[in-house]
Amino acid sequence: QNRYQVFIQSPMGLKYAFKCNERSGCCSRCCCSNSCRGLEMVIRHIASAAEIDTDISRIFMRAEKPCALGCLCCCRPHMDIKFEENKKYLGSVREPFACCDKDAEVYDANNNMRYKIVGDCCQLGLCCGPSVEKMAEIEFKIERNGEQIGMMKKTSANIGEYFTKADSYKISFPIDATPEEKMLLICAGLLIDYQYFERDSTPEENRRGM
């Protein structure tokens, strides 16, 4: 089960703001590919609002990625995000069908698309295999109405990270993004990581090893 740590840049430097813990079944992880397996992500705040200068620190949420069975052309992976305390729906992140590019779409609670995240497939880290991917920076543009207003970047691994499964990401939020929209963009980063960069053994290899 994957675990993530989210740090936010503040005037005092990087602050540990959130921890994200996956909850999923053993059978799902062993028998389903990363594209279709279902999971639940529990997101808890660590820092106080004063430390990271945003109300988003009060959020305790769950991001649910249902199992995407069937033809992936029609049944696309997505995450539904909601507050844990009152079950209020915050929005969703969806992966649209694309022939080559690595894209995602961010929707608010009223099902309006707020942002589109575009990953050009011609980048070195996306077309040269996992070994190059670990050392190359991969950029995903955050767009609204076709205009780039932010950036999500999978950063190159240092020597310590190269020999592990750990990946690091950096998000430059749109200047007018609300705290809720920032959380949706963080969840978009989680979905992108699961869909494109989860490099565990294939289901067939897992079953042979069981």
FENUR-V331157 format. One record per residue. N is the residue number from 1. RES is the residue in one letter. D_CENTER is the distance of its C-alpha to the mean C-alpha in Angstrom with 2 decimals. Layout:
n=N res=RES d_center=D_CENTER
n=N res=RES d_center=D_CENTER
//
This chain:
n=1 res=Q d_center=14.60
n=2 res=N d_center=11.68
n=3 res=R d_center=11.73
n=4 res=Y d_center=9.89
n=5 res=Q d_center=11.89
n=6 res=V d_center=11.20
n=7 res=F d_center=14.19
n=8 res=I d_center=15.57
n=9 res=Q d_center=18.35
n=10 res=S d_center=21.53
n=11 res=P d_center=25.21
n=12 res=M d_center=25.71
n=13 res=G d_center=23.06
n=14 res=L d_center=19.68
n=15 res=K d_center=19.30
n=16 res=Y d_center=17.36
n=17 res=A d_center=15.91
n=18 res=F d_center=13.58
n=19 res=K d_center=13.09
n=20 res=C d_center=10.60
n=21 res=N d_center=12.44
n=22 res=E d_center=11.93
n=23 res=R d_center=15.04
n=24 res=S d_center=16.11
n=25 res=G d_center=19.44
n=26 res=C d_center=20.95
n=27 res=C d_center=22.12
n=28 res=S d_center=18.74
n=29 res=R d_center=17.39
n=30 res=C d_center=20.71
n=31 res=C d_center=21.55
n=32 res=C d_center=18.53
n=33 res=S d_center=16.49
n=34 res=N d_center=12.72
n=35 res=S d_center=12.86
n=36 res=C d_center=14.86
n=37 res=R d_center=14.62
n=38 res=G d_center=14.10
n=39 res=L d_center=12.72
n=40 res=E d_center=12.54
n=41 res=M d_center=10.42
n=42 res=V d_center=12.94
n=43 res=I d_center=12.14
n=44 res=R d_center=15.37
n=45 res=H d_center=16.67
n=46 res=I d_center=18.78
n=47 res=A d_center=20.36
n=48 res=S d_center=22.83
n=49 res=A d_center=22.75
n=50 res=A d_center=25.50
n=51 res=E d_center=23.62
n=52 res=I d_center=20.59
n=53 res=D d_center=22.54
n=54 res=T d_center=20.41
n=55 res=D d_center=20.79
n=56 res=I d_center=17.11
n=57 res=S d_center=18.17
n=58 res=R d_center=20.00
n=59 res=I d_center=17.08
n=60 res=F d_center=16.70
n=61 res=M d_center=14.32
n=62 res=R d_center=13.15
n=63 res=A d_center=10.22
n=64 res=E d_center=11.83
n=65 res=K d_center=10.92
n=66 res=P d_center=14.50
n=67 res=C d_center=16.13
n=68 res=A d_center=16.43
n=69 res=L d_center=20.00
n=70 res=G d_center=22.36
n=71 res=C d_center=22.19
n=72 res=L d_center=18.69
n=73 res=C d_center=20.40
n=74 res=C d_center=20.96
n=75 res=C d_center=18.62
n=76 res=R d_center=15.14
n=77 res=P d_center=11.94
n=78 res=H d_center=10.49
n=79 res=M d_center=9.29
n=80 res=D d_center=12.09
n=81 res=I d_center=11.90
n=82 res=K d_center=15.28
n=83 res=F d_center=17.32
n=84 res=E d_center=18.76
n=85 res=E d_center=22.25
n=86 res=N d_center=23.32
n=87 res=K d_center=20.83
n=88 res=K d_center=20.46
n=89 res=Y d_center=17.94
n=90 res=L d_center=15.64
n=91 res=G d_center=13.99
n=92 res=S d_center=11.58
n=93 res=V d_center=8.95
n=94 res=R d_center=10.67
n=95 res=E d_center=10.92
n=96 res=P d_center=14.54
n=97 res=F d_center=17.04
n=98 res=A d_center=17.67
n=99 res=C d_center=20.14
n=100 res=C d_center=18.67
n=101 res=D d_center=16.05
n=102 res=K d_center=12.28
n=103 res=D d_center=11.57
n=104 res=A d_center=9.63
n=105 res=E d_center=11.56
n=106 res=V d_center=11.21
n=107 res=Y d_center=14.19
n=108 res=D d_center=16.08
n=109 res=A d_center=18.20
n=110 res=N d_center=20.93
n=111 res=N d_center=18.94
n=112 res=N d_center=19.37
n=113 res=M d_center=16.88
n=114 res=R d_center=16.13
n=115 res=Y d_center=14.05
n=116 res=K d_center=13.46
n=117 res=I d_center=11.13
n=118 res=V d_center=13.31
n=119 res=G d_center=13.11
n=120 res=D d_center=16.75
n=121 res=C d_center=17.51
n=122 res=C d_center=20.53
n=123 res=Q d_center=18.88
n=124 res=L d_center=20.37
n=125 res=G d_center=17.28
n=126 res=L d_center=16.37
n=127 res=C d_center=19.96
n=128 res=C d_center=21.63
n=129 res=G d_center=20.12
n=130 res=P d_center=18.15
n=131 res=S d_center=20.80
n=132 res=V d_center=20.59
n=133 res=E d_center=16.79
n=134 res=K d_center=16.83
n=135 res=M d_center=19.34
n=136 res=A d_center=18.27
n=137 res=E d_center=16.12
n=138 res=I d_center=13.86
n=139 res=E d_center=13.52
n=140 res=F d_center=11.63
n=141 res=K d_center=13.92
n=142 res=I d_center=13.24
n=143 res=E d_center=16.29
n=144 res=R d_center=18.52
n=145 res=N d_center=21.60
n=146 res=G d_center=21.27
n=147 res=E d_center=21.36
n=148 res=Q d_center=18.86
n=149 res=I d_center=18.25
n=150 res=G d_center=15.36
n=151 res=M d_center=13.36
n=152 res=M d_center=10.06
n=153 res=K d_center=11.32
n=154 res=K d_center=10.76
n=155 res=T d_center=13.96
n=156 res=S d_center=16.79
n=157 res=A d_center=17.51
n=158 res=N d_center=20.64
n=159 res=I d_center=23.30
n=160 res=G d_center=22.15
n=161 res=E d_center=18.54
n=162 res=Y d_center=19.94
n=163 res=F d_center=21.53
n=164 res=T d_center=18.66
n=165 res=K d_center=15.36
n=166 res=A d_center=13.61
n=167 res=D d_center=11.37
n=168 res=S d_center=11.09
n=169 res=Y d_center=9.27
n=170 res=K d_center=11.16
n=171 res=I d_center=10.70
n=172 res=S d_center=14.07
n=173 res=F d_center=14.07
n=174 res=P d_center=16.68
n=175 res=I d_center=19.90
n=176 res=D d_center=20.52
n=177 res=A d_center=17.17
n=178 res=T d_center=17.94
n=179 res=P d_center=16.42
n=180 res=E d_center=15.03
n=181 res=E d_center=13.49
n=182 res=K d_center=11.96
n=183 res=M d_center=10.33
n=184 res=L d_center=9.12
n=185 res=L d_center=7.69
n=186 res=I d_center=6.00
n=187 res=C d_center=4.64
n=188 res=A d_center=4.07
n=189 res=G d_center=2.45
n=190 res=L d_center=1.58
n=191 res=L d_center=3.54
n=192 res=I d_center=4.58
n=193 res=D d_center=5.18
n=194 res=Y d_center=6.86
n=195 res=Q d_center=8.58
n=196 res=Y d_center=9.92
n=197 res=F d_center=10.18
n=198 res=E d_center=11.09
n=199 res=R d_center=14.78
n=200 res=D d_center=16.65
n=201 res=S d_center=19.96
n=202 res=T d_center=20.41
n=203 res=P d_center=21.65
n=204 res=E d_center=25.16
n=205 res=E d_center=25.18
n=206 res=N d_center=24.02
n=207 res=R d_center=26.81
n=208 res=R d_center=29.36
n=209 res=G d_center=28.60
n=210 res=M d_center=28.95
//
